[in-house]
């Protein structure tokens, strides 16, 4: 992917996220308050632990004649993506 395309995709995703955030604030009527005290700002900064963490552990086992460990006594199964 050329760098120009990657940068356009990044800008589109950032714009979409910002629009979703603005829509949420408009629909809920929530007003954000600016933190004026340094202690409150540090409280929130120290509570940030990291970004999104996702673990996918999909496991599938095929049993067909093309596999090395094919078992003829079991039902045939295939994996397709």
VMD Tcl script that builds the backbone (N, CA, C; Angstrom):
set m [mol new atoms 243]
animate dup $m
set s [atomselect $m all]
$s set {name element resname resid chain x y z} {
  {N N UNK 1 A 0.856 -1.174 0.000}
  {CA C UNK 1 A 0.000 0.000 0.000}
  {C C UNK 1 A 0.900 1.233 0.000}
  {N N UNK 2 A 0.724 2.107 -0.947}
  {CA C UNK 2 A 1.529 3.327 -0.973}
  {C C UNK 2 A 1.284 4.180 0.268}
  {N N UNK 3 A 2.296 4.945 0.629}
  {CA C UNK 3 A 2.224 5.778 1.825}
  {C C UNK 3 A 1.058 6.758 1.753}
  {N N UNK 4 A 0.804 7.313 0.586}
  {CA C UNK 4 A -0.293 8.280 0.423}
  {C C UNK 4 A -1.635 7.631 0.763}
  {N N UNK 5 A -1.843 6.392 0.292}
  {CA C UNK 5 A -3.097 5.685 0.581}
  {C C UNK 5 A -3.238 5.390 2.073}
  {N N UNK 6 A -2.126 5.010 2.691}
  {CA C UNK 6 A -2.161 4.715 4.127}
  {C C UNK 6 A -2.498 5.970 4.924}
  {N N UNK 7 A -1.952 7.095 4.516}
  {CA C UNK 7 A -2.227 8.341 5.236}
  {C C UNK 7 A -3.675 8.781 5.038}
  {N N UNK 8 A -4.223 8.579 3.847}
  {CA C UNK 8 A -5.632 8.906 3.614}
  {C C UNK 8 A -6.546 8.023 4.456}
  {N N UNK 9 A -6.211 6.747 4.545}
  {CA C UNK 9 A -7.001 5.826 5.359}
  {C C UNK 9 A -6.938 6.229 6.827}
  {N N UNK 10 A -5.752 6.613 7.315}
  {CA C UNK 10 A -5.608 7.056 8.700}
  {C C UNK 10 A -6.468 8.287 8.971}
  {N N UNK 11 A -6.423 9.251 8.049}
  {CA C UNK 11 A -7.213 10.467 8.230}
  {C C UNK 11 A -8.702 10.177 8.239}
  {N N UNK 12 A -9.147 9.254 7.386}
  {CA C UNK 12 A -10.568 8.897 7.347}
  {C C UNK 12 A -11.004 8.241 8.648}
  {N N UNK 13 A -10.161 7.382 9.221}
  {CA C UNK 13 A -10.512 6.707 10.469}
  {C C UNK 13 A -10.539 7.704 11.626}
  {N N UNK 14 A -9.597 8.643 11.657}
  {CA C UNK 14 A -9.597 9.651 12.718}
  {C C UNK 14 A -10.830 10.546 12.614}
  {N N UNK 15 A -11.210 10.918 11.411}
  {CA C UNK 15 A -12.392 11.751 11.213}
  {C C UNK 15 A -13.638 11.007 11.659}
  {N N UNK 16 A -13.731 9.729 11.306}
  {CA C UNK 16 A -14.895 8.926 11.679}
  {C C UNK 16 A -15.004 8.793 13.187}
  {N N UNK 17 A -13.875 8.571 13.860}
  {CA C UNK 17 A -13.879 8.452 15.318}
  {C C UNK 17 A -14.312 9.763 15.962}
  {N N UNK 18 A -13.811 10.875 15.443}
  {CA C UNK 18 A -14.180 12.171 15.991}
  {C C UNK 18 A -15.653 12.474 15.803}
  {N N UNK 19 A -16.197 12.113 14.645}
  {CA C UNK 19 A -17.626 12.333 14.402}
  {C C UNK 19 A -18.482 11.477 15.329}
  {N N UNK 20 A -18.057 10.246 15.572}
  {CA C UNK 20 A -18.808 9.377 16.478}
  {C C UNK 20 A -18.793 9.939 17.897}
  {N N UNK 21 A -17.636 10.451 18.316}
  {CA C UNK 21 A -17.522 11.047 19.655}
  {C C UNK 21 A -18.437 12.260 19.771}
  {N N UNK 22 A -18.420 13.131 18.762}
  {CA C UNK 22 A -19.267 14.323 18.782}
  {C C UNK 22 A -20.746 13.955 18.787}
  {N N UNK 23 A -21.120 12.935 18.019}
  {CA C UNK 23 A -22.514 12.497 17.982}
  {C C UNK 23 A -22.948 11.952 19.336}
  {N N UNK 24 A -22.066 11.210 19.990}
  {CA C UNK 24 A -22.386 10.669 21.311}
  {C C UNK 24 A -22.624 11.797 22.307}
  {N N UNK 25 A -21.768 12.812 22.279}
  {CA C UNK 25 A -21.946 13.935 23.205}
  {C C UNK 25 A -23.238 14.700 22.910}
  {N N UNK 26 A -23.567 14.848 21.638}
  {CA C UNK 26 A -24.787 15.565 21.262}
  {C C UNK 26 A -26.034 14.799 21.700}
  {N N UNK 27 A -26.057 13.499 21.455}
  {CA C UNK 27 A -27.241 12.688 21.776}
  {C C UNK 27 A -27.437 12.555 23.283}
  {N N UNK 28 A -26.343 12.358 24.026}
  {CA C UNK 28 A -26.477 12.153 25.470}
  {C C UNK 28 A -26.638 13.462 26.232}
  {N N UNK 29 A -26.216 14.569 25.628}
  {CA C UNK 29 A -26.325 15.854 26.313}
  {C C UNK 29 A -25.277 16.063 27.389}
  {N N UNK 30 A -24.246 15.234 27.387}
  {CA C UNK 30 A -23.185 15.338 28.380}
  {C C UNK 30 A -22.289 16.527 28.041}
  {N N UNK 31 A -21.953 17.307 29.071}
  {CA C UNK 31 A -21.022 18.419 28.884}
  {C C UNK 31 A -19.723 18.072 29.591}
  {N N UNK 32 A -18.630 18.122 28.857}
  {CA C UNK 32 A -17.327 17.833 29.438}
  {C C UNK 32 A -16.790 19.074 30.132}
  {N N UNK 33 A -16.132 18.847 31.261}
  {CA C UNK 33 A -15.588 19.944 32.047}
  {C C UNK 33 A -14.069 19.935 31.882}
  {N N UNK 34 A -13.497 21.087 31.640}
  {CA C UNK 34 A -12.057 21.218 31.514}
  {C C UNK 34 A -11.408 21.063 32.887}
  {N N UNK 35 A -10.391 20.199 32.959}
  {CA C UNK 35 A -9.684 20.010 34.229}
  {C C UNK 35 A -8.765 21.199 34.459}
  {N N UNK 36 A -8.978 21.902 35.554}
  {CA C UNK 36 A -8.193 23.097 35.847}
  {C C UNK 36 A -7.142 22.853 36.921}
  {N N UNK 37 A -7.316 21.795 37.705}
  {CA C UNK 37 A -6.376 21.494 38.776}
  {C C UNK 37 A -5.356 20.463 38.288}
  {N N UNK 38 A -4.112 20.707 38.578}
  {CA C UNK 38 A -3.046 19.817 38.137}
  {C C UNK 38 A -3.185 18.432 38.769}
  {N N UNK 39 A -3.631 18.359 40.022}
  {CA C UNK 39 A -3.787 17.070 40.702}
  {C C UNK 39 A -4.812 16.188 39.993}
  {N N UNK 40 A -5.905 16.775 39.529}
  {CA C UNK 40 A -6.922 15.991 38.818}
  {C C UNK 40 A -6.365 15.488 37.482}
  {N N UNK 41 A -5.610 16.335 36.801}
  {CA C UNK 41 A -5.004 15.920 35.541}
  {C C UNK 41 A -4.042 14.756 35.773}
  {N N UNK 42 A -3.203 14.857 36.808}
  {CA C UNK 42 A -2.258 13.774 37.120}
  {C C UNK 42 A -2.986 12.504 37.539}
  {N N UNK 43 A -4.117 12.638 38.227}
  {CA C UNK 43 A -4.911 11.479 38.620}
  {C C UNK 43 A -5.336 10.673 37.391}
  {N N UNK 44 A -5.825 11.358 36.364}
  {CA C UNK 44 A -6.253 10.668 35.162}
  {C C UNK 44 A -5.069 10.146 34.348}
  {N N UNK 45 A -3.992 10.899 34.292}
  {CA C UNK 45 A -2.810 10.464 33.549}
  {C C UNK 45 A -2.223 9.192 34.151}
  {N N UNK 46 A -2.187 9.120 35.464}
  {CA C UNK 46 A -1.614 7.944 36.131}
  {C C UNK 46 A -2.520 6.725 36.042}
  {N N UNK 47 A -3.802 6.934 35.801}
  {CA C UNK 47 A -4.731 5.806 35.732}
  {C C UNK 47 A -4.757 5.150 34.355}
  {N N UNK 48 A -4.123 5.776 33.370}
  {CA C UNK 48 A -4.084 5.189 32.026}
  {C C UNK 48 A -3.069 4.062 32.020}
  {N N UNK 49 A -3.518 2.871 31.674}
  {CA C UNK 49 A -2.630 1.706 31.716}
  {C C UNK 49 A -2.145 1.284 30.335}
  {N N UNK 50 A -2.907 1.559 29.303}
  {CA C UNK 50 A -2.479 1.122 27.984}
  {C C UNK 50 A -3.623 1.178 27.003}
  {N N UNK 51 A -3.378 0.661 25.839}
  {CA C UNK 51 A -4.375 0.690 24.778}
  {C C UNK 51 A -5.274 -0.526 24.805}
  {N N UNK 52 A -5.863 -0.778 23.692}
  {CA C UNK 52 A -6.784 -1.892 23.559}
  {C C UNK 52 A -6.009 -3.197 23.555}
  {N N UNK 53 A -6.515 -4.175 24.256}
  {CA C UNK 53 A -5.864 -5.481 24.313}
  {C C UNK 53 A -6.900 -6.544 23.980}
  {N N UNK 54 A -6.633 -7.305 22.933}
  {CA C UNK 54 A -7.568 -8.337 22.497}
  {C C UNK 54 A -6.785 -9.613 22.242}
  {N N UNK 55 A -7.291 -10.722 22.716}
  {CA C UNK 55 A -6.661 -12.012 22.467}
  {C C UNK 55 A -7.689 -12.898 21.779}
  {N N UNK 56 A -7.341 -13.344 20.597}
  {CA C UNK 56 A -8.189 -14.271 19.855}
  {C C UNK 56 A -7.522 -15.628 19.874}
  {N N UNK 57 A -8.236 -16.617 20.300}
  {CA C UNK 57 A -7.682 -17.963 20.356}
  {C C UNK 57 A -8.648 -18.914 19.661}
  {N N UNK 58 A -8.758 -18.786 18.357}
  {CA C UNK 58 A -9.623 -19.670 17.596}
  {C C UNK 58 A -8.858 -20.957 17.308}
  {N N UNK 59 A -9.511 -22.072 17.518}
  {CA C UNK 59 A -8.875 -23.357 17.274}
  {C C UNK 59 A -9.852 -24.230 16.504}
  {N N UNK 60 A -9.358 -24.794 15.454}
  {CA C UNK 60 A -10.162 -25.724 14.666}
  {C C UNK 60 A -9.273 -26.864 14.222}
  {N N UNK 61 A -9.822 -28.039 14.184}
  {CA C UNK 61 A -9.051 -29.213 13.787}
  {C C UNK 61 A -9.803 -29.940 12.678}
  {N N UNK 62 A -9.100 -30.154 11.585}
  {CA C UNK 62 A -9.713 -30.829 10.445}
  {C C UNK 62 A -9.371 -32.318 10.481}
  {N N UNK 63 A -10.230 -33.101 9.896}
  {CA C UNK 63 A -9.979 -34.539 9.739}
  {C C UNK 63 A -10.413 -34.927 8.325}
  {N N UNK 64 A -9.453 -34.900 7.419}
  {CA C UNK 64 A -9.749 -35.316 6.053}
  {C C UNK 64 A -8.557 -36.068 5.476}
  {N N UNK 65 A -8.761 -36.694 4.343}
  {CA C UNK 65 A -7.745 -37.577 3.782}
  {C C UNK 65 A -6.471 -36.841 3.356}
  {N N UNK 66 A -6.488 -35.542 3.309}
  {CA C UNK 66 A -5.307 -34.772 2.909}
  {C C UNK 66 A -4.396 -34.443 4.092}
  {N N UNK 67 A -4.823 -34.752 5.293}
  {CA C UNK 67 A -4.042 -34.466 6.497}
  {C C UNK 67 A -3.140 -35.650 6.838}
  {N N UNK 68 A -1.999 -35.366 7.487}
  {CA C UNK 68 A -1.066 -36.428 7.874}
  {C C UNK 68 A -1.671 -37.332 8.947}
  {N N UNK 69 A -2.400 -36.735 9.877}
  {CA C UNK 69 A -2.960 -37.506 10.989}
  {C C UNK 69 A -4.434 -37.844 10.761}
  {N N UNK 70 A -4.779 -38.191 9.541}
  {CA C UNK 70 A -6.165 -38.522 9.184}
  {C C UNK 70 A -6.593 -39.793 9.902}
  {N N UNK 71 A -7.772 -39.746 10.503}
  {CA C UNK 71 A -8.339 -40.895 11.197}
  {C C UNK 71 A -9.591 -41.313 10.444}
  {N N UNK 72 A -9.536 -42.460 9.792}
  {CA C UNK 72 A -10.650 -42.943 8.981}
  {C C UNK 72 A -11.875 -43.319 9.797}
  {N N UNK 73 A -11.719 -43.544 11.100}
  {CA C UNK 73 A -12.843 -43.923 11.956}
  {C C UNK 73 A -13.693 -42.710 12.364}
  {N N UNK 74 A -13.112 -41.520 12.236}
  {CA C UNK 74 A -13.837 -40.307 12.619}
  {C C UNK 74 A -14.505 -39.690 11.393}
  {N N UNK 75 A -15.481 -38.830 11.643}
  {CA C UNK 75 A -16.173 -38.127 10.566}
  {C C UNK 75 A -15.220 -37.151 9.887}
  {N N UNK 76 A -15.327 -37.054 8.539}
  {CA C UNK 76 A -14.481 -36.114 7.807}
  {C C UNK 76 A -14.902 -34.679 8.108}
  {N N UNK 77 A -13.909 -33.806 8.218}
  {CA C UNK 77 A -14.190 -32.395 8.430}
  {C C UNK 77 A -13.135 -31.578 7.688}
  {N N UNK 78 A -13.543 -30.426 7.211}
  {CA C UNK 78 A -12.679 -29.533 6.458}
  {C C UNK 78 A -12.735 -28.149 7.086}
  {N N UNK 79 A -11.655 -27.404 6.908}
  {CA C UNK 79 A -11.605 -26.021 7.382}
  {C C UNK 79 A -11.536 -25.127 6.154}
  {N N UNK 80 A -12.436 -24.176 6.082}
  {CA C UNK 80 A -12.382 -23.216 4.977}
  {C C UNK 80 A -12.321 -21.819 5.568}
  {N N UNK 81 A -11.613 -20.941 4.892}
  {CA C UNK 81 A -11.450 -19.575 5.389}
  {C C UNK 81 A -12.152 -18.640 4.453}
}
mol reanalyze $m
mol bondsrecalc $m
mol representation Tube
mol addrep $m
